[in-house]
Amino acid sequence: MPTSSTSASLNALDPEKRTQSPLSETTAPQPVEPTPRQRSQWQTTPADTDAPTTPHHDRIPKPLLHLYTTSYLIFFSILGTLARLGLQSLTFYTGAPITTGVLWANVSGSLIMGFLSEDKNLFREEWGTSSPPSPSSDPEHIKKHKAVKKTIPLYIGLTTGFCGCFTSFSSFIRDVFLALANALPDPSLPSGADIASRNGGYSFMALLAVILVTVSLSLSALIFGAHLALALERFTPIVPFVLTRRVLDRGVVVLGWGCWLGAVFLAIWPPDRHEETEVWRGRVVFALVFAPLGCLLRFYVSLMLNARIAAFPLGTFVVNMFGTAVEGMCFDLQHVGGLGAGAGSLAGCQVLQGVMDGFCGSITTVMWAVGLGCWL
């Protein structure tokens, strides 16, 4: 893994450098402050004084660590995209009180992110000792534990990979635009039916409703997930160090790249290619092909640009704006005759939908806005 990510996380240990540490998905401050009233006390043992202050994965060669991190990002980007599309489909039903399907994905991803950010048990053995140190109530000890956690390939895969692709900023902005244009899909209407026209003032109110509901619920879910991690601290298991290093890290290399290659093969030879109407590629397969590209681009652009402005995640902001612009272009192209609309253009429409759901949905994430709002 690149050195900048590790150094950025370790800079957060120094109170003088904390204000200069770049803000990103893996280095953003936790939504819950380490106060004794909110946290149960971590008991210390005499063995804690001999515990190492650097993660055990520092002993792994950097190329291998980089391979593990990339493989986790690929694998969890596919899982996150599948979860987002599946949840959008489940929550779009007749009589649904909220027709912005991506809202549930954004809220769920924020909750998981809050839990992982505040958790103190899952990756405790990453200190590399047979008896991992029990973090104490000392703020410096807590910061060291979290700094180590944020450099672990599995943790990066779960947060930047799964949570980043489970949530989508571009889909959220698309729903904001559709609300303003009075074009939000209504599952209660028959297929092909026109939406009743309304006054422009109502459209503006719909725009505000989508923004307020999505941002407030996502921020609330992030904080709730953090408190949930604190409440379940005594019951949260510890991931064995041997399992992570000897099984998961090695297995995800084959699993991650194999799943991506399998998605490419399914896009070339879909299971329903001999049927009259193909739906596999348009609904999910093309999205799985483009999802890892968006996730990896977001991760590496964030590493390069987030350090430029300590108090603002510049890299994540740039990829969110870029992904939203690509989403808008694909949305327009879908309505162009001969390319995305009309007879004989099914494949083109499916590719554009795959770019929107996969690439744009994975390169953008609401976590940067929610994390920034919590930090502010």
Secondary structure, DSSP 8 states (H G I E B T S, - for coil): --HHHHHHHHHTTSHHHHTTS---TTTS--SS---TTTS------GGGGGS-SS-GGGGS-HHHHHHHHHHHHHHHHHHHHHHHHHHHHHT--TT-S---THHHHHHHHHHHHHHHHH--STTGGGG--SS-----S-HHHHHHHHHHHTT-HHHHIIIIIIIHHHS-HHHHHHHHHHHHTT----TTS-TT-------HHHHHHHHHHHHHHHHHHHHHHHHHHHHHHHHTTTT-----HHHIIIIIHHHHHHHHHHHHHHHHHHHHS-TTTTSSS--HIIIIIHHHHHHHHHHHHHHHHHHHHGGGSTTS-HHHHHHHHHHHHHHHHHHHHTTSBTTTBSTT-HHHHHHHHHIIIIIIHHH--THHHHHHHHH-
